[in-house]
Amino acid sequence: AEAGRRFSAKALIYIPVVGNWRRQTLAAAFARMVGELLTGGAPLLMALQDAHDCMTDPVAKAETERIRVRVREGSALHAAISERRVFPAVLPQLVALGEDAGRLAQFLIKSAELLERKTERTLERLVAIAEPAMIVGFGGIVALVALALLQAIYGVNAASF
């Protein structure tokens, strides 16, 4: 069951339209958790460990653990995040700015808000595209049912002559 969850979570990240939305969602959750923990006074490594423990997505959990290990080894947080493309490129850029300014927690929270807004806009676009597609699809189904009924009626009428 766990291997299936891991496979489906990885597959969701690589699907063209949905993958971008999923990466933004995971990055927003990561940034929000770590930023809030840092704001509360937690040290970075403890905040990364707690964020890892709170993640439910297997891909985000593994990525958070990898980032925590890299930071523990001495890497900067933005460098650890940018090593892989699980999170969008805007996250390590904002984290680097926050590290340089000495306001990492605030920049993490701001990046979470930015990613959440981008996620909402992407979802609104997907819904806007899906609505007409569903109307056309259901119209096609109704047309097929109507044609099947007409064919049955004409078949009965033709057999009676």
PyMOL commands that place a pseudoatom at each C-alpha (Angstrom):
pseudoatom trace, name=CA, resn=ALA, resi=1, chain=A, elem=C, hetatm=0, pos=[0.000, 0.000, 0.000]
pseudoatom trace, name=CA, resn=GLU, resi=2, chain=A, elem=C, hetatm=0, pos=[2.848, 2.393, 0.856]
pseudoatom trace, name=CA, resn=ALA, resi=3, chain=A, elem=C, hetatm=0, pos=[4.652, 1.656, -2.420]
pseudoatom trace, name=CA, resn=GLY, resi=4, chain=A, elem=C, hetatm=0, pos=[1.432, 2.388, -4.310]
pseudoatom trace, name=CA, resn=ARG, resi=5, chain=A, elem=C, hetatm=0, pos=[0.991, 5.721, -2.522]
pseudoatom trace, name=CA, resn=ARG, resi=6, chain=A, elem=C, hetatm=0, pos=[4.594, 6.645, -3.304]
pseudoatom trace, name=CA, resn=PHE, resi=7, chain=A, elem=C, hetatm=0, pos=[4.171, 5.681, -6.981]
pseudoatom trace, name=CA, resn=SER, resi=8, chain=A, elem=C, hetatm=0, pos=[0.925, 7.625, -7.390]
pseudoatom trace, name=CA, resn=ALA, resi=9, chain=A, elem=C, hetatm=0, pos=[2.386, 10.685, -5.625]
pseudoatom trace, name=CA, resn=LYS, resi=10, chain=A, elem=C, hetatm=0, pos=[5.416, 10.642, -7.953]
pseudoatom trace, name=CA, resn=ALA, resi=11, chain=A, elem=C, hetatm=0, pos=[3.176, 10.144, -10.990]
pseudoatom trace, name=CA, resn=LEU, resi=12, chain=A, elem=C, hetatm=0, pos=[1.053, 13.161, -10.014]
pseudoatom trace, name=CA, resn=ILE, resi=13, chain=A, elem=C, hetatm=0, pos=[4.137, 15.392, -10.024]
pseudoatom trace, name=CA, resn=TYR, resi=14, chain=A, elem=C, hetatm=0, pos=[5.109, 14.432, -13.572]
pseudoatom trace, name=CA, resn=ILE, resi=15, chain=A, elem=C, hetatm=0, pos=[1.680, 14.789, -15.240]
pseudoatom trace, name=CA, resn=PRO, resi=16, chain=A, elem=C, hetatm=0, pos=[1.958, 17.930, -17.415]
pseudoatom trace, name=CA, resn=VAL, resi=17, chain=A, elem=C, hetatm=0, pos=[-0.794, 20.259, -16.117]
pseudoatom trace, name=CA, resn=VAL, resi=18, chain=A, elem=C, hetatm=0, pos=[-1.549, 18.666, -12.770]
pseudoatom trace, name=CA, resn=GLY, resi=19, chain=A, elem=C, hetatm=0, pos=[2.137, 18.240, -11.892]
pseudoatom trace, name=CA, resn=ASN, resi=20, chain=A, elem=C, hetatm=0, pos=[2.831, 21.962, -11.834]
pseudoatom trace, name=CA, resn=TRP, resi=21, chain=A, elem=C, hetatm=0, pos=[-0.189, 22.542, -9.612]
pseudoatom trace, name=CA, resn=ARG, resi=22, chain=A, elem=C, hetatm=0, pos=[0.876, 19.682, -7.316]
pseudoatom trace, name=CA, resn=ARG, resi=23, chain=A, elem=C, hetatm=0, pos=[4.457, 20.991, -6.993]
pseudoatom trace, name=CA, resn=GLN, resi=24, chain=A, elem=C, hetatm=0, pos=[3.139, 24.444, -6.073]
pseudoatom trace, name=CA, resn=THR, resi=25, chain=A, elem=C, hetatm=0, pos=[0.822, 22.943, -3.456]
pseudoatom trace, name=CA, resn=LEU, resi=26, chain=A, elem=C, hetatm=0, pos=[3.606, 20.883, -1.871]
pseudoatom trace, name=CA, resn=ALA, resi=27, chain=A, elem=C, hetatm=0, pos=[6.025, 23.826, -1.895]
pseudoatom trace, name=CA, resn=ALA, resi=28, chain=A, elem=C, hetatm=0, pos=[3.419, 26.093, -0.283]
pseudoatom trace, name=CA, resn=ALA, resi=29, chain=A, elem=C, hetatm=0, pos=[2.804, 23.544, 2.473]
pseudoatom trace, name=CA, resn=PHE, resi=30, chain=A, elem=C, hetatm=0, pos=[6.546, 23.118, 3.057]
pseudoatom trace, name=CA, resn=ALA, resi=31, chain=A, elem=C, hetatm=0, pos=[7.221, 26.865, 3.147]
pseudoatom trace, name=CA, resn=ARG, resi=32, chain=A, elem=C, hetatm=0, pos=[4.214, 27.553, 5.373]
pseudoatom trace, name=CA, resn=MET, resi=33, chain=A, elem=C, hetatm=0, pos=[5.178, 24.879, 7.928]
pseudoatom trace, name=CA, resn=VAL, resi=34, chain=A, elem=C, hetatm=0, pos=[8.863, 25.764, 8.110]
pseudoatom trace, name=CA, resn=GLY, resi=35, chain=A, elem=C, hetatm=0, pos=[8.146, 29.506, 8.119]
pseudoatom trace, name=CA, resn=GLU, resi=36, chain=A, elem=C, hetatm=0, pos=[5.598, 29.269, 10.938]
pseudoatom trace, name=CA, resn=LEU, resi=37, chain=A, elem=C, hetatm=0, pos=[7.906, 27.062, 13.013]
pseudoatom trace, name=CA, resn=LEU, resi=38, chain=A, elem=C, hetatm=0, pos=[10.818, 29.481, 12.517]
pseudoatom trace, name=CA, resn=THR, resi=39, chain=A, elem=C, hetatm=0, pos=[8.569, 32.398, 13.453]
pseudoatom trace, name=CA, resn=GLY, resi=40, chain=A, elem=C, hetatm=0, pos=[7.708, 30.522, 16.646]
pseudoatom trace, name=CA, resn=GLY, resi=41, chain=A, elem=C, hetatm=0, pos=[11.388, 30.329, 17.547]
pseudoatom trace, name=CA, resn=ALA, resi=42, chain=A, elem=C, hetatm=0, pos=[12.290, 26.809, 16.464]
pseudoatom trace, name=CA, resn=PRO, resi=43, chain=A, elem=C, hetatm=0, pos=[15.814, 26.235, 15.123]
pseudoatom trace, name=CA, resn=LEU, resi=44, chain=A, elem=C, hetatm=0, pos=[15.983, 25.462, 11.390]
pseudoatom trace, name=CA, resn=LEU, resi=45, chain=A, elem=C, hetatm=0, pos=[16.876, 21.769, 11.735]
pseudoatom trace, name=CA, resn=MET, resi=46, chain=A, elem=C, hetatm=0, pos=[14.088, 21.213, 14.265]
pseudoatom trace, name=CA, resn=ALA, resi=47, chain=A, elem=C, hetatm=0, pos=[11.631, 23.088, 12.017]
pseudoatom trace, name=CA, resn=LEU, resi=48, chain=A, elem=C, hetatm=0, pos=[12.631, 20.901, 9.055]
pseudoatom trace, name=CA, resn=GLN, resi=49, chain=A, elem=C, hetatm=0, pos=[12.223, 17.752, 11.178]
pseudoatom trace, name=CA, resn=ASP, resi=50, chain=A, elem=C, hetatm=0, pos=[8.784, 18.847, 12.372]
pseudoatom trace, name=CA, resn=ALA, resi=51, chain=A, elem=C, hetatm=0, pos=[7.768, 19.748, 8.816]
pseudoatom trace, name=CA, resn=HIS, resi=52, chain=A, elem=C, hetatm=0, pos=[8.894, 16.301, 7.700]
pseudoatom trace, name=CA, resn=ASP, resi=53, chain=A, elem=C, hetatm=0, pos=[6.794, 14.694, 10.423]
pseudoatom trace, name=CA, resn=CYS, resi=54, chain=A, elem=C, hetatm=0, pos=[3.713, 16.725, 9.409]
pseudoatom trace, name=CA, resn=MET, resi=55, chain=A, elem=C, hetatm=0, pos=[3.912, 16.049, 5.662]
pseudoatom trace, name=CA, resn=THR, resi=56, chain=A, elem=C, hetatm=0, pos=[1.403, 13.497, 4.405]
pseudoatom trace, name=CA, resn=ASP, resi=57, chain=A, elem=C, hetatm=0, pos=[2.505, 13.301, 0.764]
pseudoatom trace, name=CA, resn=PRO, resi=58, chain=A, elem=C, hetatm=0, pos=[5.288, 10.702, 0.328]
pseudoatom trace, name=CA, resn=VAL, resi=59, chain=A, elem=C, hetatm=0, pos=[7.176, 12.799, -2.238]
pseudoatom trace, name=CA, resn=ALA, resi=60, chain=A, elem=C, hetatm=0, pos=[7.105, 15.921, -0.048]
pseudoatom trace, name=CA, resn=LYS, resi=61, chain=A, elem=C, hetatm=0, pos=[8.076, 13.855, 2.998]
pseudoatom trace, name=CA, resn=ALA, resi=62, chain=A, elem=C, hetatm=0, pos=[11.109, 12.380, 1.211]
pseudoatom trace, name=CA, resn=GLU, resi=63, chain=A, elem=C, hetatm=0, pos=[12.108, 15.774, -0.211]
pseudoatom trace, name=CA, resn=THR, resi=64, chain=A, elem=C, hetatm=0, pos=[11.825, 17.443, 3.207]
pseudoatom trace, name=CA, resn=GLU, resi=65, chain=A, elem=C, hetatm=0, pos=[14.012, 14.726, 4.732]
pseudoatom trace, name=CA, resn=ARG, resi=66, chain=A, elem=C, hetatm=0, pos=[16.596, 15.162, 1.943]
pseudoatom trace, name=CA, resn=ILE, resi=67, chain=A, elem=C, hetatm=0, pos=[16.618, 18.935, 2.495]
pseudoatom trace, name=CA, resn=ARG, resi=68, chain=A, elem=C, hetatm=0, pos=[17.023, 18.456, 6.256]
pseudoatom trace, name=CA, resn=VAL, resi=69, chain=A, elem=C, hetatm=0, pos=[19.983, 16.122, 5.758]
pseudoatom trace, name=CA, resn=ARG, resi=70, chain=A, elem=C, hetatm=0, pos=[21.644, 18.552, 3.323]
pseudoatom trace, name=CA, resn=VAL, resi=71, chain=A, elem=C, hetatm=0, pos=[21.179, 21.481, 5.740]
pseudoatom trace, name=CA, resn=ARG, resi=72, chain=A, elem=C, hetatm=0, pos=[22.555, 19.383, 8.606]
pseudoatom trace, name=CA, resn=GLU, resi=73, chain=A, elem=C, hetatm=0, pos=[25.607, 18.657, 6.441]
pseudoatom trace, name=CA, resn=GLY, resi=74, chain=A, elem=C, hetatm=0, pos=[26.204, 22.408, 6.101]
pseudoatom trace, name=CA, resn=SER, resi=75, chain=A, elem=C, hetatm=0, pos=[24.401, 23.343, 2.903]
pseudoatom trace, name=CA, resn=ALA, resi=76, chain=A, elem=C, hetatm=0, pos=[22.334, 26.525, 2.738]
pseudoatom trace, name=CA, resn=LEU, resi=77, chain=A, elem=C, hetatm=0, pos=[18.583, 25.983, 2.731]
pseudoatom trace, name=CA, resn=HIS, resi=78, chain=A, elem=C, hetatm=0, pos=[18.085, 27.554, -0.701]
pseudoatom trace, name=CA, resn=ALA, resi=79, chain=A, elem=C, hetatm=0, pos=[20.864, 25.389, -2.163]
pseudoatom trace, name=CA, resn=ALA, resi=80, chain=A, elem=C, hetatm=0, pos=[19.342, 22.233, -0.678]
pseudoatom trace, name=CA, resn=ILE, resi=81, chain=A, elem=C, hetatm=0, pos=[15.916, 23.106, -2.077]
pseudoatom trace, name=CA, resn=SER, resi=82, chain=A, elem=C, hetatm=0, pos=[17.217, 23.904, -5.563]
pseudoatom trace, name=CA, resn=GLU, resi=83, chain=A, elem=C, hetatm=0, pos=[19.175, 20.636, -5.941]
pseudoatom trace, name=CA, resn=ARG, resi=84, chain=A, elem=C, hetatm=0, pos=[16.049, 18.872, -7.188]
pseudoatom trace, name=CA, resn=ARG, resi=85, chain=A, elem=C, hetatm=0, pos=[13.045, 20.141, -9.102]
pseudoatom trace, name=CA, resn=VAL, resi=86, chain=A, elem=C, hetatm=0, pos=[10.340, 18.889, -6.750]
pseudoatom trace, name=CA, resn=PHE, resi=87, chain=A, elem=C, hetatm=0, pos=[9.491, 22.423, -5.628]
pseudoatom trace, name=CA, resn=PRO, resi=88, chain=A, elem=C, hetatm=0, pos=[9.058, 25.325, -8.120]
pseudoatom trace, name=CA, resn=ALA, resi=89, chain=A, elem=C, hetatm=0, pos=[12.108, 27.481, -8.883]
pseudoatom trace, name=CA, resn=VAL, resi=90, chain=A, elem=C, hetatm=0, pos=[10.610, 30.527, -7.160]
pseudoatom trace, name=CA, resn=LEU, resi=91, chain=A, elem=C, hetatm=0, pos=[10.919, 28.889, -3.711]
pseudoatom trace, name=CA, resn=PRO, resi=92, chain=A, elem=C, hetatm=0, pos=[14.736, 28.618, -3.555]
pseudoatom trace, name=CA, resn=GLN, resi=93, chain=A, elem=C, hetatm=0, pos=[15.036, 32.138, -4.990]
pseudoatom trace, name=CA, resn=LEU, resi=94, chain=A, elem=C, hetatm=0, pos=[12.848, 33.612, -2.250]
pseudoatom trace, name=CA, resn=VAL, resi=95, chain=A, elem=C, hetatm=0, pos=[14.582, 31.502, 0.412]
pseudoatom trace, name=CA, resn=ALA, resi=96, chain=A, elem=C, hetatm=0, pos=[17.964, 32.813, -0.792]
pseudoatom trace, name=CA, resn=LEU, resi=97, chain=A, elem=C, hetatm=0, pos=[16.682, 36.381, -0.469]
pseudoatom trace, name=CA, resn=GLY, resi=98, chain=A, elem=C, hetatm=0, pos=[15.400, 35.623, 3.024]
pseudoatom trace, name=CA, resn=GLU, resi=99, chain=A, elem=C, hetatm=0, pos=[18.704, 34.073, 4.061]
pseudoatom trace, name=CA, resn=ASP, resi=100, chain=A, elem=C, hetatm=0, pos=[20.647, 37.073, 2.727]
pseudoatom trace, name=CA, resn=ALA, resi=101, chain=A, elem=C, hetatm=0, pos=[18.324, 39.536, 4.472]
pseudoatom trace, name=CA, resn=GLY, resi=102, chain=A, elem=C, hetatm=0, pos=[18.344, 37.574, 7.740]
pseudoatom trace, name=CA, resn=ARG, resi=103, chain=A, elem=C, hetatm=0, pos=[14.555, 37.239, 7.610]
pseudoatom trace, name=CA, resn=LEU, resi=104, chain=A, elem=C, hetatm=0, pos=[14.126, 33.637, 6.501]
pseudoatom trace, name=CA, resn=ALA, resi=105, chain=A, elem=C, hetatm=0, pos=[10.858, 33.023, 8.374]
pseudoatom trace, name=CA, resn=GLN, resi=106, chain=A, elem=C, hetatm=0, pos=[9.125, 36.046, 6.836]
pseudoatom trace, name=CA, resn=PHE, resi=107, chain=A, elem=C, hetatm=0, pos=[10.308, 35.152, 3.338]
pseudoatom trace, name=CA, resn=LEU, resi=108, chain=A, elem=C, hetatm=0, pos=[9.151, 31.546, 3.756]
pseudoatom trace, name=CA, resn=ILE, resi=109, chain=A, elem=C, hetatm=0, pos=[5.695, 32.717, 4.801]
pseudoatom trace, name=CA, resn=LYS, resi=110, chain=A, elem=C, hetatm=0, pos=[5.569, 35.216, 1.922]
pseudoatom trace, name=CA, resn=SER, resi=111, chain=A, elem=C, hetatm=0, pos=[6.626, 32.509, -0.531]
pseudoatom trace, name=CA, resn=ALA, resi=112, chain=A, elem=C, hetatm=0, pos=[3.917, 30.217, 0.876]
pseudoatom trace, name=CA, resn=GLU, resi=113, chain=A, elem=C, hetatm=0, pos=[1.326, 32.952, 0.302]
pseudoatom trace, name=CA, resn=LEU, resi=114, chain=A, elem=C, hetatm=0, pos=[2.616, 33.527, -3.234]
pseudoatom trace, name=CA, resn=LEU, resi=115, chain=A, elem=C, hetatm=0, pos=[2.538, 29.818, -4.068]
pseudoatom trace, name=CA, resn=GLU, resi=116, chain=A, elem=C, hetatm=0, pos=[-0.939, 29.440, -2.559]
pseudoatom trace, name=CA, resn=ARG, resi=117, chain=A, elem=C, hetatm=0, pos=[-2.218, 32.292, -4.768]
pseudoatom trace, name=CA, resn=LYS, resi=118, chain=A, elem=C, hetatm=0, pos=[-0.590, 30.711, -7.831]
pseudoatom trace, name=CA, resn=THR, resi=119, chain=A, elem=C, hetatm=0, pos=[-2.181, 27.380, -6.896]
pseudoatom trace, name=CA, resn=GLU, resi=120, chain=A, elem=C, hetatm=0, pos=[-5.618, 28.986, -6.621]
pseudoatom trace, name=CA, resn=ARG, resi=121, chain=A, elem=C, hetatm=0, pos=[-5.229, 30.673, -10.002]
pseudoatom trace, name=CA, resn=THR, resi=122, chain=A, elem=C, hetatm=0, pos=[-4.082, 27.429, -11.622]
pseudoatom trace, name=CA, resn=LEU, resi=123, chain=A, elem=C, hetatm=0, pos=[-7.026, 25.570, -10.121]
pseudoatom trace, name=CA, resn=GLU, resi=124, chain=A, elem=C, hetatm=0, pos=[-9.435, 28.271, -11.333]
pseudoatom trace, name=CA, resn=ARG, resi=125, chain=A, elem=C, hetatm=0, pos=[-8.018, 27.903, -14.842]
pseudoatom trace, name=CA, resn=LEU, resi=126, chain=A, elem=C, hetatm=0, pos=[-8.387, 24.121, -14.721]
pseudoatom trace, name=CA, resn=VAL, resi=127, chain=A, elem=C, hetatm=0, pos=[-12.008, 24.462, -13.628]
pseudoatom trace, name=CA, resn=ALA, resi=128, chain=A, elem=C, hetatm=0, pos=[-12.656, 27.051, -16.340]
pseudoatom trace, name=CA, resn=ILE, resi=129, chain=A, elem=C, hetatm=0, pos=[-11.314, 24.594, -18.924]
pseudoatom trace, name=CA, resn=ALA, resi=130, chain=A, elem=C, hetatm=0, pos=[-13.112, 21.585, -17.438]
pseudoatom trace, name=CA, resn=GLU, resi=131, chain=A, elem=C, hetatm=0, pos=[-16.597, 23.151, -17.386]
pseudoatom trace, name=CA, resn=PRO, resi=132, chain=A, elem=C, hetatm=0, pos=[-17.042, 23.498, -21.178]
pseudoatom trace, name=CA, resn=ALA, resi=133, chain=A, elem=C, hetatm=0, pos=[-15.376, 20.119, -21.737]
pseudoatom trace, name=CA, resn=MET, resi=134, chain=A, elem=C, hetatm=0, pos=[-17.860, 18.471, -19.353]
pseudoatom trace, name=CA, resn=ILE, resi=135, chain=A, elem=C, hetatm=0, pos=[-20.825, 20.190, -21.036]
pseudoatom trace, name=CA, resn=VAL, resi=136, chain=A, elem=C, hetatm=0, pos=[-19.699, 18.961, -24.461]
pseudoatom trace, name=CA, resn=GLY, resi=137, chain=A, elem=C, hetatm=0, pos=[-19.017, 15.468, -23.066]
pseudoatom trace, name=CA, resn=PHE, resi=138, chain=A, elem=C, hetatm=0, pos=[-22.410, 15.166, -21.392]
pseudoatom trace, name=CA, resn=GLY, resi=139, chain=A, elem=C, hetatm=0, pos=[-24.084, 16.566, -24.518]
pseudoatom trace, name=CA, resn=GLY, resi=140, chain=A, elem=C, hetatm=0, pos=[-22.398, 13.823, -26.523]
pseudoatom trace, name=CA, resn=ILE, resi=141, chain=A, elem=C, hetatm=0, pos=[-23.640, 11.172, -24.112]
pseudoatom trace, name=CA, resn=VAL, resi=142, chain=A, elem=C, hetatm=0, pos=[-27.205, 12.519, -24.306]
pseudoatom trace, name=CA, resn=ALA, resi=143, chain=A, elem=C, hetatm=0, pos=[-26.963, 12.555, -28.122]
pseudoatom trace, name=CA, resn=LEU, resi=144, chain=A, elem=C, hetatm=0, pos=[-25.808, 8.923, -28.154]
pseudoatom trace, name=CA, resn=VAL, resi=145, chain=A, elem=C, hetatm=0, pos=[-28.688, 7.865, -25.899]
pseudoatom trace, name=CA, resn=ALA, resi=146, chain=A, elem=C, hetatm=0, pos=[-31.179, 9.782, -28.060]
pseudoatom trace, name=CA, resn=LEU, resi=147, chain=A, elem=C, hetatm=0, pos=[-29.797, 8.167, -31.226]
pseudoatom trace, name=CA, resn=ALA, resi=148, chain=A, elem=C, hetatm=0, pos=[-29.985, 4.733, -29.644]
pseudoatom trace, name=CA, resn=LEU, resi=149, chain=A, elem=C, hetatm=0, pos=[-33.636, 5.324, -28.697]
pseudoatom trace, name=CA, resn=LEU, resi=150, chain=A, elem=C, hetatm=0, pos=[-34.466, 6.585, -32.196]
pseudoatom trace, name=CA, resn=GLN, resi=151, chain=A, elem=C, hetatm=0, pos=[-32.758, 3.582, -33.740]
pseudoatom trace, name=CA, resn=ALA, resi=152, chain=A, elem=C, hetatm=0, pos=[-34.777, 1.247, -31.507]
pseudoatom trace, name=CA, resn=ILE, resi=153, chain=A, elem=C, hetatm=0, pos=[-38.047, 3.040, -32.402]
pseudoatom trace, name=CA, resn=TYR, resi=154, chain=A, elem=C, hetatm=0, pos=[-37.302, 2.895, -36.146]
pseudoatom trace, name=CA, resn=GLY, resi=155, chain=A, elem=C, hetatm=0, pos=[-36.289, -0.773, -35.784]
pseudoatom trace, name=CA, resn=VAL, resi=156, chain=A, elem=C, hetatm=0, pos=[-39.663, -1.623, -34.192]
pseudoatom trace, name=CA, resn=ASN, resi=157, chain=A, elem=C, hetatm=0, pos=[-41.571, 0.369, -36.837]
pseudoatom trace, name=CA, resn=ALA, resi=158, chain=A, elem=C, hetatm=0, pos=[-39.676, -1.244, -39.705]
pseudoatom trace, name=CA, resn=ALA, resi=159, chain=A, elem=C, hetatm=0, pos=[-40.323, -4.744, -38.332]
pseudoatom trace, name=CA, resn=SER, resi=160, chain=A, elem=C, hetatm=0, pos=[-44.084, -4.114, -38.109]
pseudoatom trace, name=CA, resn=PHE, resi=161, chain=A, elem=C, hetatm=0, pos=[-44.462, -3.486, -41.872]
for i in range(1, 161): cmd.bond("trace and resi %d" % i, "trace and resi %d" % (i + 1))
show_as sticks, trace
zoom trace
